[in-house]
Structure formats: C-alpha cells, structure tokens
Amino acid sequence: MNVIGQVNSILRHVAELLEYQTNEELEELYEKTAWHFDKKYGKPGASFEAFKHAVIEPEILNECDIDEKTKEVLLADIRRRLTPQAVKIRTDIEVSCYHYEGIDAVKAALKAGLVVSTEEMAVKINLIAPPTYVMTTTTLERDGGIAKLQEANDLIKEAIEKSKGSFKVKMEPRVVSDLEDLELKRQLAELEDANEEVDGDDDDESEEESGDEEDEGVCR
C-alpha cells in the first residue's frame, strides 16, 4: 500500500469509529486533515509525513480544525499504524587464532568490534560454538543497523588478521524474523545450560578439558 493509500485507510477507519453517516462528513475530515497538509506542503502524500510526525509530536494535529474527540481517535489510529517497529539485525561470523596469541587474540578482536556499540544501538556478541559467533542489534533504523554490524565485522577482521588469525562471515548482516530470533534464543539457552553442567563436573576432568581448549586457541 502506497503512502496515499495508507492515509486513506486511516481516515476511513476513523470515520467508521466515529460512525459517520454521510460522504460529506468523510470529505470534511479529509479537508481538515489530509488535504490540509497536502496543500500546506504543496504535494500529494505530504499528509502521510505529517501523520508520521504526529507519532512523535501529536501537537501537529492542533492546526487541523477538528474537535478533540476526532483528534483523539485520529491520533490513536495513526500511532497504531505508523509507529516504527524495531527490528533485530544479525550476522554470523567465525573468528579463530591458532598462533601464539590464541584465545587472547580472539577476545581482543571481538572487543574491537564492540566499540561500534552505542546506547541508542547496542551491539551484542554471543558464542554459538567455537569458532562461530553471532552478533546482533535491535533498532528502528534497518539500514543503519545493517551498516553498524558491517562496520563491526570489518573491525573484527582487521584486528584478528593482525594477530595472524582467521575471520569469515557465515551470514551477512540482515534483518531476521521473529522465528529466527526465537531459534537463536533457544540455542543460546541450551548452550547456557550445557555450560552449567560442565561447571558441575569434577575438578580433575574440568582441568583436563581446559588444557585441551587452551591448545586450540579459540575464544570460548
């Protein structure tokens, strides 16, 4: 549905909720809202941008010559339909180092990638299974989030290769579905449970396994 179609859908639904009985009532609603903004900004579809702006600053609707009840119903429908939805973006990578620095090089490389993380767009890295890691962020800005994870990948690659390690992108940064996100959470929960079981093993057995892992030189 194009932007004009979305505006039409909003106003027609408002008319239904307010139980308009005539086409004249609907036309008056258009004149005072959508057509008002289209005329003010000089282009068809400008009302869509005005409605989107109303999600953040509802005061923009004050210039429409409509009563408080109509404004309330209109704003509620605008917020329901046009409020931006956050998306989760994910990239899967392999990071390893079998040279002298080993596990320390992997840790340092991952930290290098995390410098792109901000309060507004937090980046997280979780271990799936050595040497595979998943990096995610949740954001309202799809393209910005993809660019953010790509930047992190570049920094990780640069850092690990300086230590003669290896870097590979298994899945390019992309938006993932709710089902994919649920599957990732399930995998991480299983890994956490498995780690708790390992922590409960005998000390001698843990020390032996630890020695093997250190030889591999992969960040766990």
C-alpha positions as CSV (number, residue, x, y, z in Angstrom):
1,M,0.0,0.0,0.0
2,N,1.4,3.4,-1.0
3,V,1.5,6.4,1.3
4,I,-1.7,7.9,-0.1
5,G,-3.4,4.5,0.4
6,Q,-2.3,4.4,4.0
7,V,-3.7,7.9,4.7
8,N,-7.0,6.9,3.1
9,S,-7.1,3.7,5.2
10,I,-6.5,5.7,8.4
11,L,-9.2,8.3,7.7
12,R,-11.8,5.8,6.5
13,H,-11.2,3.8,9.7
14,V,-11.6,7.0,11.8
15,A,-14.9,7.7,10.0
16,E,-16.1,4.2,10.9
17,L,-15.1,4.5,14.5
18,L,-16.9,7.9,14.7
19,E,-19.9,6.4,12.9
20,Y,-20.1,8.9,10.1
21,Q,-23.3,8.6,8.2
22,T,-22.6,10.6,5.1
23,N,-19.9,11.1,2.5
24,E,-20.0,14.8,3.3
25,E,-18.7,14.0,6.8
26,L,-15.8,12.0,5.4
27,E,-15.0,14.6,2.9
28,E,-14.9,17.3,5.6
29,L,-12.5,15.1,7.6
30,Y,-10.2,14.9,4.6
31,E,-10.4,18.7,4.0
32,K,-9.4,19.4,7.6
33,T,-6.6,16.8,7.9
34,A,-5.0,15.1,4.8
35,W,-5.9,17.7,2.2
36,H,-4.9,20.5,4.7
37,F,-1.3,19.1,5.0
38,D,-1.1,18.3,1.2
39,K,-2.0,21.9,0.4
40,K,0.3,23.3,3.1
41,Y,3.4,21.5,2.0
42,G,2.5,21.6,-1.7
43,K,2.5,18.0,-2.7
44,P,0.2,14.9,-2.7
45,G,1.1,12.5,0.1
46,A,2.6,15.2,2.3
47,S,-0.2,14.3,4.8
48,F,1.5,10.9,5.3
49,E,4.7,12.6,6.5
50,A,2.6,14.8,8.8
51,F,0.8,11.8,10.2
52,K,4.1,10.1,10.9
53,H,5.4,13.2,12.6
54,A,2.3,13.2,14.8
55,V,3.5,9.9,16.3
56,I,6.3,11.8,18.0
57,E,4.8,15.3,18.2
58,P,1.0,15.0,18.3
59,E,0.7,18.8,18.6
60,I,1.0,19.0,14.8
61,L,-2.7,17.9,14.7
62,N,-3.7,21.1,16.6
63,E,-3.6,23.0,13.3
64,C,-6.4,20.8,12.0
65,D,-9.8,22.3,12.5
66,I,-11.2,19.2,14.2
67,D,-12.8,18.6,17.6
68,E,-11.0,16.9,20.5
69,K,-12.8,13.6,20.1
70,T,-11.9,13.3,16.4
71,K,-8.3,14.3,17.1
72,E,-8.1,11.6,19.8
73,V,-9.4,8.9,17.6
74,L,-7.2,10.0,14.6
75,L,-4.1,10.1,16.8
76,A,-4.8,6.7,18.2
77,D,-5.1,5.2,14.7
78,I,-2.0,7.0,13.5
79,R,0.0,5.6,16.4
80,R,-1.3,2.1,15.9
81,R,-0.5,2.1,12.2
82,L,2.6,4.3,11.8
83,T,4.6,3.9,15.0
84,P,8.0,2.5,13.8
85,Q,8.7,-1.1,14.7
86,A,12.1,-2.2,16.0
87,V,13.8,-4.9,14.0
88,K,16.6,-7.3,15.0
89,I,19.6,-7.5,12.8
90,R,22.1,-10.4,12.9
91,T,25.3,-11.5,11.4
92,D,27.1,-14.8,12.0
93,I,30.9,-14.9,11.9
94,E,33.8,-17.3,12.5
95,V,36.8,-15.9,14.4
96,S,39.8,-18.0,15.4
97,C,43.5,-17.8,16.0
98,Y,45.9,-20.8,16.2
99,H,49.0,-18.7,16.6
100,Y,50.8,-17.6,19.7
101,E,48.2,-15.1,21.0
102,G,45.4,-17.6,20.5
103,I,42.3,-17.0,22.7
104,D,43.6,-13.6,23.7
105,A,43.7,-12.5,20.1
106,V,40.1,-13.7,19.6
107,K,38.9,-11.8,22.7
108,A,40.7,-8.7,21.6
109,A,39.2,-8.8,18.1
110,L,35.7,-9.2,19.4
111,K,36.2,-6.3,21.7
112,A,37.4,-4.2,18.8
113,G,34.1,-4.9,17.0
114,L,32.1,-3.9,20.1
115,V,33.5,-0.3,20.0
116,V,30.7,0.5,17.5
117,S,28.1,-0.2,20.1
118,T,26.2,2.8,21.4
119,E,23.4,3.4,23.9
120,E,21.0,4.0,21.1
121,M,22.1,1.0,19.1
122,A,23.6,-1.6,21.4
123,V,25.6,-4.4,19.7
124,K,26.0,-7.8,21.4
125,I,28.2,-10.8,20.6
126,N,27.4,-14.4,21.7
127,L,29.3,-17.6,21.2
128,I,27.4,-20.3,19.3
129,A,30.1,-23.0,19.0
130,P,33.8,-22.3,18.5
131,P,34.8,-20.6,16.3
132,T,31.2,-19.3,15.4
133,Y,29.8,-16.2,17.0
134,V,26.5,-14.4,16.4
135,M,26.4,-10.6,16.6
136,T,23.1,-8.8,16.9
137,T,21.5,-5.4,17.4
138,T,17.9,-4.2,17.7
139,T,17.0,-0.9,16.1
140,L,14.3,1.2,14.5
141,E,16.8,2.0,11.7
142,R,17.1,-1.0,9.4
143,D,19.8,0.3,7.1
144,G,21.7,1.9,10.0
145,G,21.7,-1.3,11.9
146,I,23.0,-3.3,8.9
147,A,25.7,-0.8,8.4
148,K,26.6,-0.9,12.1
149,L,27.2,-4.7,12.1
150,Q,29.1,-4.5,8.8
151,E,31.4,-1.9,10.5
152,A,31.9,-4.2,13.5
153,N,32.7,-7.1,11.1
154,D,35.4,-5.0,9.4
155,L,37.0,-4.1,12.7
156,I,37.0,-7.7,14.0
157,K,38.5,-8.9,10.7
158,E,41.2,-6.2,10.8
159,A,42.1,-7.0,14.4
160,I,42.2,-10.8,14.2
161,E,44.2,-10.8,11.0
162,K,46.9,-8.6,12.6
163,S,47.4,-11.5,15.0
164,K,47.6,-13.9,12.1
165,G,44.1,-15.2,12.9
166,S,41.2,-16.1,10.7
167,F,37.9,-14.3,10.0
168,K,34.9,-15.5,7.9
169,V,31.4,-14.1,7.5
170,K,28.9,-17.0,7.6
171,M,25.9,-14.8,7.3
172,E,25.9,-11.2,6.1
173,P,24.2,-8.7,8.4
174,R,20.4,-8.8,7.7
175,V,17.0,-8.4,9.4
176,V,15.9,-11.7,11.0
177,S,12.3,-12.8,11.6
178,D,10.7,-13.4,15.0
179,L,11.0,-17.2,14.4
180,E,14.7,-16.9,13.7
181,D,15.2,-14.8,16.8
182,L,13.3,-17.4,18.9
183,E,15.5,-20.1,17.5
184,L,18.7,-18.2,18.4
185,K,17.4,-17.6,21.9
186,R,16.7,-21.3,22.2
187,Q,20.2,-22.2,21.1
188,L,21.8,-19.7,23.5
189,A,19.7,-21.1,26.4
190,E,20.8,-24.6,25.5
191,L,24.4,-23.5,25.5
192,E,24.0,-21.8,28.8
193,D,22.5,-25.0,30.3
194,A,25.4,-27.0,28.9
195,N,27.9,-24.7,30.4
196,E,26.3,-25.0,33.8
197,E,26.5,-28.8,33.5
198,V,30.2,-28.5,32.7
199,D,30.8,-26.3,35.7
200,G,29.4,-29.0,37.9
201,D,31.8,-31.7,36.6
202,D,34.7,-33.0,38.7
203,D,37.7,-30.6,39.0
204,D,40.2,-33.0,37.5
205,E,38.0,-33.5,34.5
206,S,37.5,-29.8,34.1
207,E,41.2,-29.1,34.3
208,E,41.9,-31.7,31.6
209,E,39.3,-30.2,29.3
210,S,40.6,-26.7,30.0
211,G,44.1,-27.7,28.9
212,D,42.7,-29.1,25.7
213,E,40.8,-25.9,25.0
214,E,43.9,-23.7,25.6
215,D,45.7,-25.8,23.0
216,E,43.0,-25.0,20.4
217,G,43.5,-21.2,21.0
218,V,39.8,-20.4,20.3
219,C,37.8,-17.9,22.5
220,R,35.0,-19.7,24.2
